[in-house]
Amino acid sequence: MHSYVYFVFQKPKRERTADGGYIVAKKENKDFETFYKKQELVSDEEWPAFMSSLVSSLPAAFRITGNSTQAEALREILINDYFKPLENLSPEELISTSKNSKSNSENINTSNGNKESETLSDSKNVTANSTLEMTDSEAGMEEPVKPLQPVCLSWYPRGLAYQLNLSRRDIRRSEAYWRLHQCLISETDTGNISRQEAVSMIPPLLLDVQPHHKVLDMCAAPGSKTAQIIEQLHSSPDALRGAIPTGVVVANDSDNKRCYLLTHQAKRLQSPCIIITNHDAAFMPNMFYTKNDGSTGKLKYDRILCDVPCSGDGTLRKNCDVWGKWNPVNGANLHGLQLRIARRGLELLAVGGRMVYSTCSMSPMEDEAVMQRLLLETEGAVSLVDCTGALPGLKYRKGLTKWCVMSKDMEVIPSAADIPLKWTNVYHKHLFPVDQDLGLDRCLRLLPHQQDTGGFFVAVLQKNAPLPGERQDSAEALAPQQLSQQDNKISSVEPESTSRDQDRKDSSSSAKTAAPTKLAPEVDDLRIWSTISPFFGLRTDIPEASYRNFMTRSREGKRRNLYFTNALVRDLITRNQDRMKIINTGVKVLVRVDNKGTSCDFRLAQEVGFIYSYYHKKYLL
């Protein structure tokens, strides 16, 4: 007989106040203030405003989906039916009773479940604390509710982004804002609106994505920036009239579970031009495609978004836990990971292409120090792009050219030669500024007090020539055995600590595994297509309506669903499905229904609306 001992590890309970509410974390950290005063981010005169903004609530922000034909109409509805009636309400009219607030919360939870915490969150770490549920004590119900003052973000194209001077908490607890709150939720679910922090909208805008571009989002989850990139891919006049872009968006994330959150975001936009993959961004595998002459080439991306993991001290306004956990070592610890991801991004970038590097951190160790090291390593092959005037109306500070390195003990380390012995495993020479003009002042620093946002860092890099040691694209395709050997070589150079962390992530994510999307065999496709095409009246004069762009997840048995992709996505899936962890791709357009009284075994899916132009008019209601 065996006896077993079970250990149960529970998350520490948060302390409560006498009235049963939670104790709110203190929004102060003297080391934080000392560190950033040394960096001279702002002048002494601006420092009080800078700190005051950090301890205040972050305003809610959202954008209207730009590639929707109803975008302008939805904006007018929001202004006339929701914003204007609320602007002049008195404080008494804005204050709601706890009973009404509780009732509203219950209604939301009953009808929407936890969907709101997914769709209205833009955090890299989606946790229970990121939802809008709070006790009365924690939410500060004794404070008056603010009047609504919507601000159109002047730097966002076509005036389709708004920032409200309300936190999500304010919107939830006021009866007067109930209709607005419900509108934001419903329009988010349908893909017409995306809840996204204002500064988070900037990196995709600076990518300048065009419909023919091949785009890689290296650290894509939870997907708000990816959704913005998809919008840009579909925003040309032809795309608005129903044309399918020829480009592709490869959205990658290392966390398998978060890839499904990313899938949820992307599905709202119904794009046939996206592939979602699950790989460590620092070791992102090469993808291969078919060239115009029929040969195989290595895929190089025209645009890459490199929104790397960071310490997140720019999110202090919405993540109060950062106040107590912050220390100078956090940024230094992440420098290596951020560099590896950015370096791999540059390797995958085409010559003449553009990569945007961004963090929600204000630490120079994670920002300018990473850019400095990349520029030095690439020996002139890469340069920083001057973004002056790219987004009229955007307020920002130029990147730092000099900064201060401090130990965890808050001691200034003047140079690499002065690193104390006990810190040599954390600090290294690459963290210190060099006496060389690399154009670091072309980086953008978004500070919270400038436009009432979070803290953010953005740098736009352009690849002017192949990187030192970079091999040119070979016209010969690698055999599957060679591809496997190549992957093994990549894995062998991965640091041990990173491998252990990834193994831990993979084991914890085993609940859902990637189900590769596979192209159905051509003979079966022709057999199925012989009933589908005439039944639904698909036009034969449009190449995109060919059976070749309809894919299935199974090669055997009955096909349950058919997914539509563009030609490039189909080619990439076909050539790389056995070596890439592909989580999702395509838009479901046809669903099997076994009705004996019909000549076709498929019906149209709800998502089929975007390819109406591929049907003969007589078949449309």
C-alpha positions in Angstrom: 0.0 0.0 0.0 1.4 3.4 -1.0 0.9 6.6 0.8 1.0 9.9 -1.0 1.6 13.4 0.2 0.0 16.3 -1.7 1.3 19.8 -1.6 -1.1 22.5 -2.4 0.3 25.9 -3.3 -2.1 28.8 -3.0 -1.7 32.4 -4.1 -1.3 34.7 -1.1 -4.5 36.4 -0.1 -4.6 40.1 -0.5 -5.0 42.1 2.8 -8.4 43.6 3.5 -9.5 46.8 5.2 -11.8 46.8 8.2 -14.9 47.3 6.0 -14.0 44.2 3.9 -12.5 46.0 0.9 -9.0 45.3 -0.5 -6.0 47.4 0.5 -4.9 49.3 -2.5 -1.1 49.1 -3.3 0.8 52.3 -2.4 1.6 54.3 -5.5 5.1 55.3 -4.5 8.7 54.0 -4.9 11.6 56.2 -3.8 14.1 54.1 -5.8 12.0 54.7 -8.9 12.1 58.4 -8.4 15.8 58.4 -7.7 16.6 56.4 -10.8 14.5 58.4 -13.3 15.7 61.7 -11.9 19.2 60.6 -12.7 18.1 59.8 -16.3 16.9 63.4 -16.7 13.8 62.2 -18.6 12.1 65.5 -17.8 13.2 68.9 -16.4 12.9 69.7 -12.7 9.9 72.0 -13.5 8.1 69.1 -15.2 8.9 66.5 -12.6 5.8 67.1 -10.4 3.5 66.8 -13.4 5.3 63.6 -14.5 4.8 62.0 -11.0 1.3 63.3 -10.6 0.2 61.6 -13.9 1.8 58.3 -12.9 -0.3 58.0 -9.7 -3.6 58.9 -11.5 -5.9 56.5 -13.3 -5.2 55.7 -17.0 -7.9 57.0 -19.3 -9.9 54.5 -21.3 -9.1 54.6 -25.1 -10.5 52.9 -28.1 -10.3 53.0 -31.9 -12.8 52.4 -34.6 -11.9 49.7 -37.1 -10.5 51.6 -40.0 -11.1 49.2 -42.8 -14.8 49.0 -42.1 -17.1 50.8 -44.6 -19.2 52.0 -41.7 -16.3 53.5 -39.7 -17.3 57.2 -40.2 -21.0 56.4 -39.6 -20.1 54.6 -36.3 -18.0 57.6 -35.2 -21.0 60.0 -35.8 -23.3 57.7 -33.8 -20.9 57.6 -30.9 -20.5 61.4 -30.9 -24.2 62.3 -31.3 -25.9 59.5 -29.4 -23.4 58.7 -26.6 -20.8 61.5 -26.1 -22.9 64.7 -26.4 -25.7 63.6 -24.0 -23.2 62.9 -21.3 -20.9 65.9 -21.5 -23.0 68.3 -19.5 -24.4 66.1 -16.8 -24.1 67.4 -13.3 -22.1 65.5 -10.6 -25.3 64.4 -8.9 -26.5 62.8 -12.2 -23.2 61.0 -12.6 -23.1 59.4 -9.2 -24.8 56.0 -9.1 -25.9 54.1 -6.1 -24.0 51.0 -5.1 -27.2 49.0 -5.7 -27.4 50.1 -9.3 -23.7 49.5 -9.8 -24.0 46.0 -8.4 -27.0 45.3 -10.5 -25.2 46.5 -13.7 -22.2 44.4 -12.9 -24.3 41.3 -12.4 -26.1 41.9 -15.7 -22.8 42.2 -17.6 -21.3 39.1 -16.0 -24.5 37.1 -16.8 -24.7 38.1 -20.5 -21.0 38.3 -21.4 -19.2 36.0 -18.9 -15.5 36.9 -18.9 -15.5 38.1 -22.5 -15.1 41.7 -21.4 -11.8 41.1 -19.6 -10.5 39.7 -22.9 -11.7 42.3 -25.3 -11.2 45.4 -23.2 -7.7 44.5 -22.0 -4.4 45.3 -23.7 -2.0 44.0 -21.2 0.8 41.6 -22.0 -0.1 39.7 -18.9 -3.8 39.0 -18.8 -4.8 38.2 -15.2 -7.8 38.3 -13.0 -6.7 41.7 -11.8 -7.0 43.1 -15.3 -10.8 42.7 -15.3 -13.1 45.5 -14.2 -14.5 43.8 -11.1 -13.7 45.8 -7.9 -15.1 46.1 -4.4 -16.7 49.5 -3.5 -13.8 50.1 -1.2 -11.1 49.4 -3.8 -12.8 51.4 -6.5 -13.0 54.5 -4.3 -16.7 54.9 -4.4 -16.5 58.0 -2.2 -14.8 59.9 -5.0 -17.0 61.8 -7.4 -17.4 60.3 -10.9 -15.7 62.5 -13.5 -17.8 64.2 -16.3 -17.2 62.8 -19.7 -14.7 64.7 -21.8 -14.0 62.7 -25.0 -10.7 63.6 -26.8 -10.2 62.7 -30.4 -6.6 61.6 -30.8 -5.4 64.1 -33.4 -2.5 62.0 -34.5 -4.6 58.9 -35.3 -5.6 58.8 -39.0 -9.2 59.9 -40.0 -10.0 60.8 -36.4 -11.0 57.2 -35.6 -9.5 57.0 -32.1 -10.8 58.4 -28.9 -9.5 58.8 -25.4 -12.0 59.3 -22.5 -10.9 61.0 -19.3 -12.5 58.1 -17.5 -10.9 54.9 -16.3 -12.6 51.6 -16.9 -13.6 51.7 -13.3 -15.4 55.0 -13.7 -17.4 53.7 -16.7 -18.4 50.6 -14.8 -19.6 52.3 -11.6 -21.8 55.1 -13.1 -25.4 54.5 -14.1 -25.2 57.5 -16.5 -22.4 55.7 -18.5 -24.3 52.4 -18.7 -25.4 52.8 -22.3 -21.9 53.9 -23.4 -20.4 50.9 -21.6 -22.8 48.5 -23.3 -22.1 50.0 -26.7 -18.3 49.6 -26.3 -18.7 46.0 -25.3 -21.1 45.0 -28.1 -19.1 46.9 -30.8 -15.9 45.3 -29.6 -17.4 41.8 -29.9 -18.4 42.5 -33.5 -15.0 43.9 -34.4 -16.1 47.4 -35.1 -14.2 48.8 -32.1 -11.0 47.8 -30.4 -10.2 48.8 -26.8 -6.6 49.7 -26.9 -4.3 52.0 -24.9 -3.5 55.1 -26.8 0.3 54.7 -26.9 -0.1 51.1 -28.0 -1.6 52.4 -31.3 1.6 54.2 -32.3 3.9 51.3 -33.3 1.6 49.8 -36.0 1.0 53.3 -37.4 4.8 53.9 -37.8 5.1 50.5 -39.6 3.3 52.1 -42.6 1.8 48.8 -43.8 0.6 48.4 -47.4 -1.7 45.7 -48.9 1.1 43.9 -50.6 3.4 43.8 -47.6 4.6 40.6 -45.8 4.4 41.5 -42.1 5.6 39.7 -39.0 4.4 40.5 -35.5 7.0 38.7 -33.3 5.3 39.0 -29.9 1.7 39.4 -30.9 -0.5 38.4 -28.0 -3.0 39.5 -26.9 -3.5 40.9 -30.4 -4.6 44.6 -30.3 -1.6 45.7 -32.4 -2.0 42.7 -34.7 -5.6 43.7 -35.3 -4.4 47.2 -36.1 -1.9 45.8 -38.6 -4.6 43.7 -40.3 -6.8 46.8 -40.6 -3.9 48.6 -42.4 -3.4 45.7 -44.7 -7.1 45.9 -45.7 -7.4 49.7 -45.8 -6.6 50.4 -49.5 -9.4 51.7 -51.7 -9.5 48.4 -53.5 -9.7 46.4 -50.3 -12.6 48.6 -49.1 -14.4 47.6 -52.3 -13.9 43.9 -51.5 -10.5 43.1 -53.0 -8.3 40.6 -51.0 -4.8 42.0 -50.2 -1.9 40.0 -51.6 0.2 40.4 -48.4 0.2 38.4 -45.2 0.4 39.0 -41.5 2.3 36.3 -39.5 1.3 36.8 -35.9 3.6 34.9 -33.5 3.7 34.4 -29.8 5.7 32.0 -27.6 2.9 31.2 -25.2 0.5 28.6 -26.6 -2.5 29.6 -24.5 -2.1 33.3 -25.4 -2.0 32.3 -29.1 -5.7 31.4 -28.7 -6.4 34.8 -27.2 -4.7 36.2 -30.3 -6.9 34.0 -32.5 -10.0 35.4 -30.8 -8.9 39.0 -31.6 -8.0 38.2 -35.2 -11.2 36.3 -35.9 -13.3 39.5 -35.2 -11.7 41.1 -38.3 -12.3 38.1 -40.7 -9.1 38.4 -42.6 -7.9 35.6 -45.0 -4.4 37.1 -44.8 -3.2 36.1 -41.3 -1.2 33.1 -40.0 -0.9 32.6 -36.2 2.2 30.7 -35.1 3.6 29.6 -31.8 7.4 30.0 -31.6 10.0 31.6 -29.4 10.5 34.9 -31.2 14.2 34.9 -30.5 14.5 31.7 -32.6 11.7 32.3 -35.1 12.1 29.7 -37.9 12.5 30.7 -41.5 9.5 30.3 -43.8 9.8 29.4 -47.5 7.6 30.4 -50.4 7.3 29.8 -54.1 8.8 32.5 -56.3 7.3 33.7 -59.6 9.7 31.4 -61.5 8.6 28.4 -59.5 11.7 28.1 -57.4 11.7 28.2 -53.6 12.9 31.3 -51.7 13.4 32.2 -48.1 10.6 34.6 -46.9 11.9 38.0 -45.9 9.4 40.4 -44.3 8.7 44.0 -45.5 7.5 45.1 -42.1 8.2 43.7 -38.6 6.7 44.7 -35.3 9.0 43.8 -32.4 7.0 44.7 -29.3 9.2 42.8 -26.8 8.6 41.6 -23.2 9.6 44.3 -20.8 9.6 45.3 -17.1 6.5 47.4 -17.8 7.1 50.5 -15.6 5.3 52.5 -18.3 2.1 50.7 -17.2 2.2 52.0 -13.6 -1.1 53.8 -14.1 -3.0 50.6 -14.7 -0.8 48.0 -13.0 -0.4 49.1 -9.5 1.7 46.0 -8.5 4.6 47.4 -10.5 5.1 50.1 -7.9 6.1 47.7 -5.2 8.2 45.3 -7.4 10.2 47.9 -9.4 14.0 48.0 -9.1 16.8 49.0 -11.5 17.8 45.4 -12.1 14.6 44.5 -13.9 15.6 46.3 -17.0 19.1 45.0 -17.0 17.8 41.4 -16.7 15.6 41.7 -19.8 18.2 43.4 -22.0 19.6 40.2 -23.4 16.2 38.7 -24.3 15.1 41.9 -25.9 18.3 42.0 -27.9 17.9 38.4 -29.2 14.4 39.0 -30.3 15.2 42.3 -32.1 18.3 40.8 -33.7 16.3 37.9 -35.0 13.8 40.3 -36.4 16.5 42.1 -38.3 17.7 38.8 -39.8 14.2 38.1 -41.1 13.7 41.7 -42.4 14.1 42.3 -46.1 16.6 44.9 -47.3 14.7 48.2 -47.6 12.2 46.9 -45.0 11.2 48.6 -41.7 11.1 47.2 -38.2 9.5 49.0 -35.3 10.9 48.1 -31.8 8.7 49.1 -28.8 8.4 48.6 -25.1 6.1 49.8 -22.4 9.2 50.5 -20.3 10.9 53.8 -19.6 14.3 52.3 -18.7 17.2 53.1 -21.0 18.5 49.5 -20.4 15.5 48.2 -22.3 15.3 51.0 -24.8 18.2 53.0 -26.1 20.8 50.5 -24.8 19.2 47.8 -27.0 19.1 50.1 -30.0 22.7 51.1 -29.5 23.9 47.5 -29.4 21.9 46.6 -32.5 23.3 49.6 -34.5 26.9 48.8 -33.4 26.6 45.1 -34.3 25.1 45.7 -37.7 27.9 48.0 -38.8 25.8 50.5 -40.8 23.5 48.0 -42.4 20.7 49.3 -40.1 19.7 52.9 -39.3 17.2 54.7 -37.2 14.4 56.4 -39.1 13.6 60.1 -38.3 9.8 60.0 -37.5 9.4 63.8 -37.2 6.1 64.8 -38.5 5.0 61.2 -39.2 2.1 61.6 -36.7 1.0 65.2 -36.6 -0.2 66.2 -33.1 1.7 63.5 -31.3 3.8 64.8 -28.3 7.0 62.9 -27.4 10.5 63.3 -26.2 13.6 62.4 -28.3 15.5 59.3 -27.3 18.3 59.6 -24.8 22.0 59.8 -25.9 23.3 59.6 -22.4 21.9 57.7 -19.4 22.9 56.5 -16.0 23.4 52.8 -14.9 22.5 52.1 -11.3 22.8 48.9 -9.2 20.0 47.3 -7.2 21.6 49.1 -4.2 20.9 52.4 -6.0 24.6 53.1 -6.5 25.7 54.8 -9.7 28.0 52.7 -11.9 30.1 55.2 -13.9 31.4 52.7 -16.5 31.8 49.0 -17.4 35.1 49.0 -15.6 33.4 50.0 -12.4 30.9 47.2 -12.2 31.0 45.7 -8.7 32.0 42.0 -8.7 28.7 41.0 -7.2 26.8 42.5 -10.2 29.0 41.1 -13.0 26.4 38.5 -13.8 23.7 41.2 -14.4 25.5 44.2 -15.7 27.9 44.3 -18.7 29.5 46.8 -21.0 26.6 46.9 -23.5 24.4 48.7 -21.0 26.5 51.8 -20.9 26.2 54.6 -23.5 29.1 55.0 -26.0 30.7 58.2 -27.1 29.5 57.9 -30.7 26.7 59.5 -32.6 24.3 56.7 -33.6 21.2 58.9 -34.0 19.5 57.6 -30.8 17.7 60.9 -30.6 15.5 59.7 -33.4 13.8 57.3 -31.0 10.4 58.3 -29.5 9.7 58.5 -25.8 6.0 58.9 -24.9 5.8 60.2 -21.3 2.5 60.0 -19.3 2.1 63.7 -18.5 2.5 64.9 -22.1 -0.9 63.6 -23.4 -2.3 61.8 -20.4 -1.2 58.3 -21.6 1.0 55.5 -20.3 4.8 55.5 -20.7 6.1 54.0 -24.0 9.2 53.8 -26.1 9.3 53.4 -29.9 12.2 53.1 -32.4 11.8 52.7 -36.2 14.7 50.8 -37.8 15.4 50.5 -41.6 17.5 47.8 -43.1 19.7 49.3 -45.7 21.9 46.3 -46.6 22.4 42.7 -45.6 23.6 42.2 -42.0 27.3 41.3 -41.5 27.5 37.5 -42.1 23.9 37.3 -43.4 23.6 34.7 -46.2 21.8 35.7 -49.3 18.6 33.9 -50.4 19.4 30.7 -52.1 17.3 29.6 -55.1 17.5 26.0 -54.0 14.9 24.6 -51.6 16.1 22.8 -48.5 15.1 19.2 -48.2 12.9 18.3 -45.1 15.9 16.6 -43.5 18.0 19.8 -43.9 15.2 21.9 -42.5 15.1 19.6 -39.4 18.9 19.8 -39.0 18.6 23.6 -39.3 16.0 23.7 -36.5 18.2 21.5 -34.3 21.1 23.8 -34.8 18.9 26.8 -33.7 17.9 24.9 -30.6 21.4 23.9 -29.8 22.6 27.5 -29.5 19.6 28.5 -27.2 20.8 29.5 -23.7 20.0 26.8 -21.1 17.9 29.1 -19.0 15.8 30.1 -21.9 15.2 26.5 -22.9 14.2 25.6 -19.4 11.7 28.4 -19.3 10.3 27.5 -22.7 9.9 23.8 -21.7 8.1 25.0 -18.6 5.8 27.1 -20.7 5.2 24.3 -23.2 4.3 21.8 -20.4 1.9 24.3 -18.8 0.2 24.9 -22.2 -0.5 21.3 -23.0 -4.2 21.8 -22.5 -4.4 23.1 -26.1 -1.9 22.1 -28.8 -1.5 23.5 -32.2 -3.7 21.9 -34.9 -1.9 22.7 -38.2 -4.1 23.9 -41.0 -3.5 21.6 -44.0 -4.5 22.0 -47.6 -6.9 19.3 -48.8 -5.6 17.0 -51.6 -6.4 18.4 -55.0 -8.5 15.4 -56.2 -10.8 15.7 -53.1 -11.0 19.4 -53.6 -12.1 19.0 -57.2 -14.8 16.5 -56.1 -16.1 18.7 -53.4 -15.9 21.8 -55.5 -17.9 20.3 -58.3 -21.0 20.7 -56.0 -20.0 23.8 -54.1 -19.1 26.2 -56.9 -22.3 25.9 -59.0 -24.6 25.6 -55.9 -23.4 29.0 -54.5 -22.7 30.6 -57.8 -19.0 31.3 -57.2 -17.6 33.3 -60.1 -15.1 31.5 -62.3 -13.6 34.7 -63.7 -11.9 35.6 -60.4 -8.7 33.7 -59.6 -9.2 34.3 -55.9 -12.4 32.3 -56.0 -10.5 29.2 -57.1 -10.8 26.0 -55.0 -7.1 26.3 -54.4 -7.6 29.1 -51.8 -10.1 27.1 -49.8 -8.4 25.0 -47.1 -9.4 22.3 -44.6 -7.8 21.1 -41.4 -8.1 17.4 -42.3 -6.9 15.2 -45.1 -9.0 12.2 -44.2 -12.7 11.7 -43.7 -15.4 14.3 -44.2 -14.3 18.0 -44.3 -16.3 19.8 -41.6 -15.2 23.3 -42.4 -13.6 25.1 -45.4 -11.4 28.1 -44.7 -10.6 30.8 -47.2 -7.1 32.3 -47.6 -5.3 34.4 -50.1 -2.7 32.8 -52.5 0.3 33.7 -50.4 -1.1 32.3 -47.2 -2.0 29.1 -49.0 1.5 28.8 -50.4 3.1 29.4 -47.0 0.9 26.9 -45.3 1.6 24.3 -47.9 5.3 24.7 -47.8 5.8 25.2 -44.0 3.1 23.2 -42.3 5.4 20.3 -41.3 8.0 22.6 -39.7 6.0 25.4 -38.2 3.6 25.4 -35.2 0.6 27.0 -37.0 -2.3 27.7 -34.6 -4.8 29.2 -36.9 -5.2 30.7 -40.4 -8.0 31.6 -42.9 -11.6 32.6 -42.4 -14.3 29.9 -42.1 -16.7 30.4 -45.0 -18.4 27.0 -45.5 -19.7 24.5 -42.9 -20.8 20.9 -43.6 -24.5 20.1 -43.1 -25.6 16.6 -44.0 -29.0 17.4 -45.4 -30.4 14.7 -47.7 -32.7 17.1 -49.5 -30.0 19.3 -50.9 -27.4 18.8 -53.7 -24.6 20.5 -51.6 -23.3 19.3 -48.3 -22.2 22.7 -47.2 -23.8 25.9 -46.0 -22.4 29.5 -45.8 -20.8 30.4 -42.5 -21.6 33.7 -40.7 -18.1 35.0 -41.6 -18.6 34.7 -45.4 -19.7 38.4 -45.9 -16.3 39.6 -46.9 -16.2 37.6 -50.1 -19.7 38.6 -51.4 -18.0 40.0 -54.5 -17.0 36.4 -55.5 -20.7 35.4 -55.9 -22.9 36.0 -58.9 -25.5 38.6 -58.0 -28.4 36.3 -58.6 -27.4 34.1 -55.7 -27.3 37.0 -53.2 -30.4 37.9 -51.2 
